[in-house]
Amino acid sequence: MVSRPWNSYSVPRSTEQPPPMGRYRPPAPKSSPYVTLEGYQALQDELKAIWKRRDQVTRALTAAAAEGDRSENAEYIYRKKELREIDRRIRYLQKRVPELKVVSEPPSDPSRIFFGAWVTLEDEDGVEVIYRIVGADEFDPVRGWISMDSPMAGALMKKTLDDEVLVKTPNGKVCYTVIGVHYSEP
């Protein structure tokens, strides 16, 4: 019997290949371009304010750079990082704001749930919650504003009063009943 030395060719290999290693992440799906009039104005105001903030950070960065050795200058390092974050947000807003579609009028059928609606729901335990369906750039869970791209808003779209809605949540499926639809704040 002839023995061969062990090598990588004698080890059986799986037909499945592991995922390639690297930093590449596929781009996130585009969010819907709709925004309320208030949300659009808030984004415009944020863009103006962030330009003013950038000017202040740039001045502080210049002063920190003048202090000398930049490699051990915490103020300089912090301001560079802050400037990068501001520039990233400015780039995002400059690309996003022009492609937004402002929805300021209620739909022709106000009894159905569409973008901009305030929706009152009741769960199986009788607990009421109120959500407003808004654009992806203006959602705010504290205020009860949910993105129209969210699973909850997707399940609610085109429903009417007394419809039951089944929503998949991380804790399982939850059934809600629509008990109110308004297009002005309740």
ROZA-451086 format. One line per field, with one value per residue: residue in one letter; y, x, z of N, C-alpha, C, O in turn. Coordinates in steps of 0.001 Angstrom, whole numbers, plus 524288, in hexadecimal, padded with zeros to 5 digits. Atoms other than C-alpha are relative to their C-alpha. Example, Ala and Ser with C-alpha at 12.3 -4.5 7.8 and 13.67 -1.06 7.14 Angstrom:
# residues 2
res (A/S) .
nnorth (7FB5A/7FB5A) .
neast (8037A/7FCCC) .
nup (80000/7FFC4) .
canorth (7EE6C/7FBDC) .
caeast (8300C/83566) .
caup (81E78/81BE4) .
cnorth (804B0/80442) .
ceast (80384/7FCFE) .
cup (80000/802DA) .
onorth (8049D/80896) .
oeast (80790/7FEFB) .
oup (80299/80383) .
This chain:
# residues 186
res (M/V/S/R/P/W/N/S/Y/S/V/P/R/S/T/E/Q/P/P/P/M/G/R/Y/R/P/P/A/P/K/S/S/P/Y/V/T/L/E/G/Y/Q/A/L/Q/D/E/L/K/A/I/W/K/R/R/D/Q/V/T/R/A/L/T/A/A/A/A/E/G/D/R/S/E/N/A/E/Y/I/Y/R/K/K/E/L/R/E/I/D/R/R/I/R/Y/L/Q/K/R/V/P/E/L/K/V/V/S/E/P/P/S/D/P/S/R/I/F/F/G/A/W/V/T/L/E/D/E/D/G/V/E/V/I/Y/R/I/V/G/A/D/E/F/D/P/V/R/G/W/I/S/M/D/S/P/M/A/G/A/L/M/K/K/T/L/D/D/E/V/L/V/K/T/P/N/G/K/V/C/Y/T/V/I/G/V/H/Y/S/E/P) .
nnorth (7FB64/7FB31/7FBB4/7FADA/7FC03/7FCF9/7FAC0/7FDB8/80288/804E3/7FECE/7FEE7/7FA9F/7FF14/7FD83/7FAA3/7FC79/7FC1B/7FADA/7FD38/7FC61/7FABA/7FBED/7FE8C/800FE/7FE12/7FB3F/800AA/7FEA4/7FA81/7FEF5/7FD3B/7FA78/7FC96/7FD2B/7FC1D/7FA9C/7FEC2/802EB/7FD8E/7FB18/80167/8018E/7FB30/7FD24/802E2/7FF0E/7FAAE/7FFEB/8032C/7FCDC/7FC4B/80317/80171/7FB6C/7FFB1/8045A/7FEF2/7FC21/802A4/80392/7FCC6/7FE64/804A2/80169/7FC2F/8010F/80303/8058D/801C9/80589/80085/7FB9F/80235/7FC49/8006B/80512/7FFC5/7FC81/802A3/803EC/7FD2E/7FDD8/80465/8014F/7FBBA/80057/8048B/7FE8A/7FC1B/802D6/802E5/7FC63/7FD95/803D5/801CE/7FBF4/7FEFD/80454/800CA/7FE43/7FE04/8014C/7FC40/8007F/80527/8031A/7FF43/80342/7FF75/8044A/803F7/7FE8F/7FEDE/7FCD7/7FB66/80112/8014B/804D4/801FE/805AF/802A8/80561/80410/7FF0E/7FB33/7FB91/7FCA3/7FD39/7FC75/7FF65/7FCCF/8022C/7FBC0/8019F/80295/7FC1A/7FD05/80350/7FEC7/803A3/7FD72/7FD3E/803AB/7FF6A/80490/7FF86/802E5/804A7/803C5/8043A/7FE49/7FC8E/8032D/8030C/7FC6F/7FD2C/800F4/80231/7FC41/80088/80530/80438/80277/7FFD1/803A9/7FDCF/80343/7FD2C/8038A/8037E/80323/7FD17/7FD28/7FE6A/7FAF5/7FE4A/7FA67/7FD7D/7FA7A/7FE1F/7FA4C/7FD8E/7FB9F/8022B/800DE) .
neast (8033D/7FD05/8027F/7FED3/7FFF4/804D1/7FFDA/80538/802D6/80248/80462/804AE/801CC/8058F/8014A/8019C/7FBBE/80186/800B7/7FB09/7FED8/7FF06/8032D/8044E/80567/80353/802BB/8053B/80409/80187/804CB/803DC/7FE9A/8042A/7FF09/8040A/7FE31/7FCFF/7FB21/7FCBB/7FE10/7FC2F/7FB2D/7FDB4/7FDDC/7FB69/7FBBE/7FDFB/7FD6D/7FB40/7FC06/7FE02/7FCE5/7FB2E/7FC9A/7FDD5/7FC5B/7FB69/7FCD5/7FDAC/7FC14/7FB8C/7FD62/7FD7F/7FB90/7FBDB/7FD7D/7FB37/80007/8055F/800AF/8017D/8037A/80549/803CF/7FF9B/8022B/805A8/8026F/7FFD0/80428/804F5/80088/80166/8057C/80328/7FFBD/8031B/80588/80100/80046/804F2/80465/7FFC7/801E5/8053E/80410/8022E/8031E/804A0/80516/802ED/80594/8026A/805B3/8020A/801B0/8056D/8034B/7FDB2/80160/7FBE6/7FAE6/7FBE8/7FBB0/80182/80481/7FFA2/802FD/800B5/8007F/800F5/7FE14/80373/800C2/802FA/7FC77/8001C/7FB46/800D6/7FB76/80086/7FCC5/7FCF3/7FBAB/7FB93/7FC6A/80257/80268/7FE84/802F3/801D3/804D2/8039C/7FF9E/7FD63/7FEB1/8037D/7FD2C/7FFE8/803DA/804FB/80291/80152/804AE/80469/80174/80502/803EC/803FA/801F2/801A4/7FD00/7FC11/7FAD8/7FC4B/7FAC1/7FBB7/7FC5E/7FBE9/80235/80423/80412/8039B/804AC/80227/804D3/7FFDF/80488/80025/7FCA4/8006F/7FBCD/7FE1C/7FE8D/804AC) .
nup (80000/8007B/7FD19/80213/7FBE7/7FFA1/80248/8008D/80439/7FE3F/7FC8A/8031F/7FF8F/80088/804FA/7FEF4/7FEDF/7FC1D/8025B/80075/7FBBE/801CD/7FDAB/80377/7FE7B/80439/7FE6B/7FDC7/803D5/7FFC8/7FD22/80334/80067/7FE26/7FB2D/7FEE6/80096/7FB49/80049/80403/7FDC8/7FBF5/802A6/8021A/7FB80/7FE38/803B2/7FEFD/7FAE5/80009/802A8/7FC17/7FC59/802B4/7FFDD/7FAB3/7FF45/80343/7FD25/7FB7F/8021E/8018C/7FB29/7FDBA/80353/7FF16/7FAFB/80096/8013D/800EA/7FEBB/7FA85/7FEDF/7FF7D/8022D/805AC/80186/7FF1D/803E3/8051B/7FFED/80027/80544/8036F/7FF17/8021E/805BB/8019D/7FFA9/8041D/804FC/8001F/800A0/8052C/803D2/7FEB1/80021/80538/80218/7FCC6/801F8/7FB8D/80006/7FC6E/8005C/7FE63/8047D/801B4/7FCA1/7FAC8/7FC7C/8009F/7FDE1/803CA/7FDF6/7FD05/7FC9D/7FA7A/7FF8C/7FAB4/80021/7FB0A/80057/7FDE4/7FA72/7FF5F/7FF7B/804A1/80196/8046B/8035F/804B1/8042C/80247/8034D/7FD77/7FDDE/7FBC1/7FC02/7FA9F/7FCB5/7FB41/80161/8026F/805AB/80242/80583/8037A/801B4/7FBBA/80088/7FDC7/803C1/8048F/7FEC4/7FF3C/804C7/802A9/7FC76/7FE5A/7FAB3/7FE42/8026F/7FCB8/80266/7FDAF/800AF/7FE13/7FC9D/7FE18/7FC08/8026E/802B7/7FCA7/802D6/7FE70/80286/80123/7FD90/80173/80440/8006E/802FD/7FCF1/7FAF0/7FCBE) .
canorth (80000/80D21/81831/825BD/83171/83955/8455C/84E30/84658/83A2E/840F7/8406D/84DF1/852BC/856A4/862E4/86E50/87779/88542/88E01/895DC/8A465/8B119/8B1DC/8B2F1/8B3D8/8C109/8C240/8C276/8D019/8D5AD/8DB92/8E9B8/8EEE2/8F8F8/901B5/9106A/911B2/90738/90DC3/91AD0/9143B/90E27/91B5D/921C7/916FD/9190E/927B8/92578/91B1A/92443/92E3F/923A2/91F7A/92D54/92D54/91FFD/92429/9300B/9279E/91DC6/9287E/92D59/91F8A/91D1D/9296E/923F7/91B3C/90C83/90722/8F8D7/8FB1F/9066D/9015E/90DB2/90C99/8FE19/90078/90BD4/903F2/8F913/902B9/90924/8FBD5/8F8F7/9064A/904CF/8F74C/8FCC9/9085E/8FF36/8F6CA/90267/908B2/8FC18/8F8BC/905B2/9081B/8FA97/8FBA9/8FCE0/90560/9003E/90B56/907D1/8FD2A/8F1E6/8F1EB/8E71D/8EB91/8DF69/8D723/8D70B/8DD6B/8E57C/8F013/8E97E/8E949/8DB84/8D6F4/8C85C/8BF37/8B28C/8A5C8/8AA54/8B6D0/8BFAB/8CB46/8D0EE/8DC3B/8DC8A/8E636/8E114/8E9FA/8E994/8E20F/8EEAA/8F376/8E7A9/8E977/8DE1A/8E716/8EEEA/8E2AE/8E612/8D9E2/8D90B/8D51D/8CB15/8C43A/8B72C/8BD7D/8C838/8BE73/8B636/8C23D/8C815/8C887/8C321/8C998/8CB0A/8BE20/8B66E/8ACA7/8AD97/8A2B3/8A7CC/89FBA/8A471/89F17/89914/89271/89684/8A0B2/8A389/8B184/8B760/8C4AF/8CD4F/8DAB2/8E120/8EFD6/8F8AD/90369/9017D/8FB40) .
caeast (80000/80510/80265/80183/804DD/7F944/7F67D/7EB26/7E7BD/7E49E/7DA96/7CCC5/7C77C/7B9C8/7B2FF/7ADF5/7B720/7B72A/7B2A6/7BD94/7C42A/7C45A/7BE15/7B4AD/7A68C/79BFD/79533/788D3/77C3F/777DB/76DCD/7615E/762A9/7567D/75701/74D25/74DF6/75299/75CE8/761E3/76307/76A1E/77407/77623/7782A/78198/78990/78AA7/78E29/7983F/79F4D/7A053/7A54B/7AF45/7B49A/7B66A/7BD0A/7C610/7CA74/7CCBD/7D43B/7DCF0/7DFD6/7E2D5/7EBCC/7F36C/7F6DB/80160/80322/7F6AF/7F933/7F760/7EDDE/7E0D0/7D97B/7DE5A/7DADE/7CD56/7CA72/7CED3/7C58B/7BA7C/7BCF5/7BC63/7AF3F/7A9E2/7AE9D/7A857/79B41/79C45/79F15/79360/78A1E/78EE3/78C14/77F71/7780E/77705/7713C/766C8/75871/750D1/74335/73B38/72D57/72513/72112/71456/70F1C/711F6/70BB2/7172C/724D5/72F08/73B53/739E9/72EBC/72D5F/728E0/72326/7249F/71FFB/7270C/72143/722B4/71B04/72703/7260B/73196/73231/73BA5/73DEA/742F4/74DD7/759A5/76610/76D69/76408/76016/76086/75C97/75B44/750A5/74A6F/74EC4/75204/7586D/74FCF/75A5B/7588E/75167/746E1/743F6/74459/73A14/73198/7318F/72411/71D26/710C5/709AD/70716/7109B/7195D/727E6/731B0/73F77/74BDE/7541C/760AA/7582B/74EF5/742B4/739CC/72BDB/726BE/71971/718C1/7101C/71378/718EF/71BAA/72384/72515/72AED/720B0) .
caup (80000/7FC15/8056F/8006E/808AD/80D71/8055F/8025E/7F634/7FE05/806BC/80134/7FE7B/7FFCF/7F356/7F9F2/7FA32/805D3/80336/7FE86/80917/80785/80B30/7FFCB/803AA/7F964/7F943/80139/7F974/7F5EF/7FF10/7F9B7/7F533/7FC00/806CD/80DAA/80C12/81A31/81811/80BBA/812BE/81E15/814B0/80E18/81B6A/81F6E/8131E/815B9/823FD/820F0/81785/8228D/82BBA/8218F/8210F/82FE5/82FC9/824B8/82C8C/838A1/83057/82AE6/838A4/83D4E/831AB/834F1/8425B/83CD9/83CB9/836D1/83A0B/848A7/847BA/84CFA/84920/83B20/83A3F/84001/836C7/82ADC/82EC4/8311E/823ED/81D21/82374/81FB0/811A8/810CD/8153A/80BED/80085/80427/80563/7F8C6/7F16C/7F87C/7F94F/7EA8A/7E822/7F2BE/7EF1C/7F89F/7FBE5/80193/7FD81/803D1/7FAF3/7F354/7FC3E/80A3A/81008/80B27/810DC/80835/809F9/81459/81BA2/82A56/82D6D/83A5A/83CAD/8474A/84A24/84F1C/85D3F/85ACE/85B44/851F4/84A89/840FC/8358D/82AB0/81DBC/818E9/80FF0/812EB/815D1/82042/8286B/83723/83FFC/84BD6/844E2/83F10/83142/8295C/81C1B/810D6/80DAD/81AC3/81BB6/8243A/81A59/80F31/81602/818B0/80B06/8047B/81081/81593/82274/829A2/82105/827D1/82526/8279E/829C6/82AEF/83659/83C58/84707/83D61/8363F/83C5E/83838/838B2/8359D/82F02/83775/831E2/82596/8252C/81C5F/8267D/833F4/83CD3) .
cnorth (804D7/80444/80528/803EB/8031C/80543/801DE/7FD60/7FAF5/800D2/80112/80591/80046/80298/8059B/80340/803E8/80549/802E0/803D5/8055F/803C9/80165/7FE78/80208/804DE/7FEC5/8015A/805B1/8009D/8033A/805E3/803BC/8026D/803D4/8056D/8018F/7FD4B/8025B/80506/7FEEB/7FE5E/804BF/8031D/7FD4D/800FF/8056C/8002C/7FD06/802C9/803FD/7FD2C/7FE78/8047A/80084/7FBBF/800E9/803FA/7FD7E/7FC3F/802FE/801B1/7FB6A/7FE6B/803AE/7FEFB/7FC9E/7FA5B/7FDD9/7FA5D/7FF30/80452/7FE04/80392/7FFA3/7FAEF/7FFFF/80357/7FDA0/7FBF6/802A3/80239/7FBBC/7FEA0/80427/7FFB3/7FB64/80160/80402/7FD57/7FD18/803AD/8028B/7FC40/7FEC0/80423/80101/7FB9B/7FEEE/8021E/80184/7FEA7/80393/7FFA1/7FAB0/7FCFB/800F7/7FCC1/8002A/7FBB8/7FB96/8021A/8008C/80321/804D5/7FF1B/7FF43/7FB56/7FE60/7FA33/7FDF1/7FA69/7FC43/800BA/804FA/804DF/80317/80289/80364/80084/803D0/7FDC0/80485/7FDC6/7FDBF/803E0/802E8/7FCA5/80151/7FC89/80289/802C4/7FC5A/8007C/7FB56/800DC/7FCD4/7FB16/7FBBF/7FBBF/80194/8036A/7FCFE/7FCD7/80383/80284/7FDDB/7FD54/8044A/7FEEE/7FA7A/7FB77/7FDBD/7FFC2/7FC41/801E4/7FC3F/80373/7FC3E/7FC15/7FC83/80385/8027D/801CC/8051A/800D8/805E2/80271/805DA/8014A/805D4/80207/8053B/7FDC7/7FF61/802D2) .
ceast (80366/7FD27/801AB/8001B/7FADB/800D6/7FA6C/7FCE1/7FD5A/7FB4A/7FB38/7FE24/7FA20/7FF04/7FE36/804C8/7FE33/7FF3B/80532/800B2/80108/7FC48/7FB45/7FAC6/7FC97/7FD0F/7FA8C/7FBF6/7FE63/7FAEC/7FC58/8010A/7FBF1/80156/7FB7E/80258/8035A/80554/803C5/80267/8041F/80533/802D0/8029A/804E7/804A6/8025E/80313/80529/80469/8025A/8037A/80534/803E6/80297/8041A/804FB/80392/802BE/80450/804E9/80314/802E6/804CC/8049B/802F9/804E0/7FF06/7FA75/7FF22/7FE48/7FC40/7FA64/7FBE1/7FFE9/7FD70/7FA11/7FD4A/8001A/7FB9D/7FAA6/7FEFB/7FE8B/7FA3D/7FC5A/7FFED/7FCD9/7FA36/7FE98/7FF82/7FAD5/7FB75/7FFFC/7FE42/7FA42/7FBC3/7FDE5/7FC8A/7FB0F/7FB17/7FCB2/7FA37/7FD6C/7FA0C/7FE41/7FE1B/7FA3E/7FC32/8023C/7FE74/80408/8052B/803EA/80441/7FDE5/7FB93/801A9/7FC64/7FFC0/7FEDD/7FEE9/801EB/7FC31/7FECA/7FCE8/80354/7FFFF/8054D/7FEAA/80524/7FEB9/803BA/802A7/8045F/80482/803B6/7FDCD/7FD93/80239/7FCCD/7FDD0/7FACA/7FBEB/7FFEE/8030D/800E4/7FC3A/8029A/8001B/7FBEB/7FA97/7FD0B/7FE6D/7FB0B/7FB2A/7FE07/7FAFD/7FBEA/7FC21/7FE6F/7FDED/802AF/803CC/80520/80390/80584/80405/803B0/80448/7FDF3/7FBAF/7FBF6/7FC40/7FB71/7FDEA/7FAD8/80063/7FB1F/7FFBA/803D2/7FF04/80484/80193/800F8/7FB2E/8004A) .
cup (80000/80301/7FD9D/8047E/7FFD5/7FD5E/7FF28/7FBB5/801C2/803A0/7FCA5/800FE/7FF4A/7FABD/800C5/8014B/8041C/7FD53/7FFC0/8048C/7FDAB/80286/7FCB7/8025A/7FB95/801D9/80213/7FBD0/800A3/802F6/7FC88/80029/80246/80541/800CE/7FF54/804B0/7FFE7/7FC16/80220/80429/7FD92/7FDB0/80466/80214/7FC77/800CC/8051C/7FFED/7FD09/803CB/803ED/7FD8F/80015/8055C/800E4/7FCDC/802A8/804A9/7FE3D/7FE77/804D3/80278/7FCD5/800F0/80515/7FF8A/7FE88/7FFA4/801AB/805A8/801AD/80015/7FD9E/7FA06/7FE18/8008F/7FBD9/7FA87/7FFA0/7FF99/7FA8E/7FC14/80089/7FDC1/7FA09/7FDEB/8000A/7FBD1/7FAB5/7FF82/7FEF4/7FA9C/7FBB8/800D3/7FF38/7FA7C/7FDE4/80330/7FD5E/804C0/7FF4D/80402/80004/80201/7FB38/7FEAF/80344/80593/803D9/7FFB4/80221/7FB8B/802BF/802D7/803DD/805AA/800C1/805BB/7FFA2/8057E/7FF6A/802A2/805CA/80116/800B3/7FAE5/7FF20/7FB52/7FD0C/7FBA6/7FBF8/7FD29/7FC99/80320/80298/804AD/80442/80563/803A5/804F8/7FF03/7FD9B/7FA15/7FDE7/7FA2C/7FCB3/7FDDB/8042C/7FF23/80213/7FC19/7FB18/800D6/8006C/7FAEE/7FD93/8036F/80171/805A3/800EE/7FD2A/803FE/7FCF3/802FA/7FEC0/80248/80323/801B2/8040F/7FDCF/7FD5F/803EF/7FCA6/8024F/7FD2D/7FF40/80265/7FED4/7FBB1/7FF7E/7FCB5/80252/8056B/8037E/80541) .
onorth (80556/80535/80608/80359/803DA/807DA/7FEF2/7FDC8/7F920/7FD14/80460/80773/7FD32/80590/808BB/80192/805AC/80640/8023F/8064D/805D8/8023D/80468/7FA0E/8065C/80559/7FB15/8049E/807C9/7FD96/805B6/807EB/80877/80004/805D0/80609/80413/7FF9D/80298/8060C/801BC/7FFBD/80515/8050F/7FFE7/801A4/80607/80282/7FE8F/801F8/804F8/7FF33/7FE5F/803A4/801A9/7FCC9/7FFA1/80366/7FE86/7FBAF/8012F/80195/7FC0B/7FCB2/80220/80147/7FC28/7F936/7FD87/7F8DB/7FB4E/80538/7FD47/801B7/7FFA4/7FAFE/7FE14/801D3/7FE6B/7FB85/800DC/80213/7FCA8/7FDC0/802E1/80039/7FBC9/80006/803B7/7FE8D/7FD34/8029E/8034B/7FDF3/7FE11/802F5/8016F/7FC98/7FB6F/80604/7FE3B/7FFD5/802EA/801CD/7F6C7/7FF56/8032F/7FE23/7FCE3/7FBB4/7F821/806D3/7FCDF/803E1/80772/802A6/7FD25/7FBA9/7FDFB/7F88E/80051/7F7B3/7FDDA/7FEBE/80658/8090A/800E3/80422/8021A/8019F/80454/7FCAD/807CC/7F906/7FE6F/80277/8062C/7FEB5/802ED/7FDC2/800F1/802CA/7FDF7/7FEC0/7FA6F/80370/7F88F/7F7C0/7F76F/7FC9C/8000D/80284/7FDF2/7FC40/801C2/803F8/7F91F/7FBC4/808EC/7FB5E/7F845/7F6F5/80083/7FEB4/7FC8E/80269/7FA5C/80765/7F78A/7F7E2/7F9D3/80844/8001C/803A7/80588/7FE91/808B9/80107/80881/7FF68/8077A/7FFA4/80836/7F9D7/80315/80275) .
oeast (80715/7F886/8063A/7FD2C/7F884/804CD/7F6B3/7F817/7F9B4/7F88E/7FB75/7FE32/7F7D0/80240/7FE4C/8083E/7F9BB/80160/8087A/7FCF9/8037A/7F8DF/7F7F2/7FA08/7FD6F/7FBD5/7F7FF/7FCF4/7FE4A/7F742/7FE07/802DD/7FC6D/803E4/7F941/8071C/80767/80945/80879/8070A/80801/80953/8079B/806F5/808AE/80908/80723/80745/808E9/808FF/8070F/8078C/80936/80895/80740/8083B/80941/80858/80758/80845/80942/807E3/80740/808B3/8091F/8071B/807D7/7FBD4/7F7AD/7FAAF/7FBB6/7FB7C/7F807/7F831/7FBBC/7FA64/7F74C/7F93B/7FC70/7F8FE/7F745/7FA90/7FB61/7F78D/7F84B/7FBCE/7FA72/7F761/7FA61/7FBF9/7F856/7F83E/7FBD2/7FC29/7F759/7F7A6/7F925/7F926/7F80D/7FB41/7FB75/7F7DF/7FE25/7F785/800EA/7FD08/7F754/7F79D/8057A/80055/80415/80606/804E8/8041D/7FA57/7FA36/805D2/7F7BB/803C2/7FB48/80064/8008D/7F804/7FADC/7FBFE/80143/800BE/807EF/7FB3B/80935/7FA3C/80843/80010/804E5/804CD/80681/80083/7FADF/806B9/7F848/7F9AF/7F75E/7F77D/7FC39/80783/7FDCE/7FA99/7FFFA/801FD/7F815/7F69B/7F86C/7FA42/7F7DE/7F6CD/7F975/7FA51/7F7CB/7FD3B/8007D/7FB52/80140/805BC/80533/803FE/806FB/8036F/805A5/803CB/80031/7F90C/7FCAA/7FAD2/7FC33/7FD1F/7F9E3/801C1/7F6BF/7FC20/8083E/7FA94/808AF/80476/7FE9F/7F835/7FCAA) .
oup (8030C/8021C/7FC5A/80842/7FBB2/7FE33/80002/7FBAF/7FF38/804E7/7F929/8056B/7FC69/7F8C7/7FD1D/8042F/803F3/7F921/80335/80654/7F98F/80589/7FE74/8041D/7F9AB/80679/80058/7F86D/804F8/80241/7F8C6/8041E/80194/8088A/7FD0A/7FF1F/80412/80166/7FD0D/8015D/8048A/7FFA0/7FDE2/803CA/80384/7FE54/800AF/80561/80283/7FE3B/803B4/8057D/80038/800C8/805AD/80321/7FEA6/8029C/8059A/800E9/7FF71/804D4/80469/7FF0D/8005D/805F6/8034C/7FB20/8038D/802B3/806DB/80657/7FBF5/7FB28/7F7A3/7FA60/7FD20/7F9C4/7F784/7FB9E/7FCAC/7F8A8/7F894/7FCA5/7FB84/7F79D/7F9C5/7FC65/7F985/7F7B0/7FB67/7FB89/7F853/7F7BD/7FD0F/7FD06/7F9E4/7FAA1/801D4/7FA8E/80809/7FB46/808B7/8037C/80121/7F72B/801CC/803B7/806F3/80845/8030C/8026E/7F89A/8077E/800EB/806D1/806D0/7FF9D/8085D/7FCE1/80967/7FBB0/8046B/807B9/8059B/801ED/7F6B0/802D1/7F836/7FF5B/7F9FF/7FD26/7FAC5/7FC10/807E0/8063F/806F0/807AA/805E9/804BA/806D8/80265/7FCAA/7F78F/7FF75/7F789/7FE33/7FB99/8032E/7FC5D/7FFDA/7FB20/7F8E5/7FD46/7FF68/7FA8F/7FD0E/80182/800C4/80821/7FD8C/7FE07/80769/7F842/807C1/7FA33/806AA/80135/800D4/804BF/800CD/7FD03/807DD/7F847/80708/7F90C/802E2/80100/80097/7FBB2/7FEA3/7FC7E/7FFE3/806E0/80441/80864) .
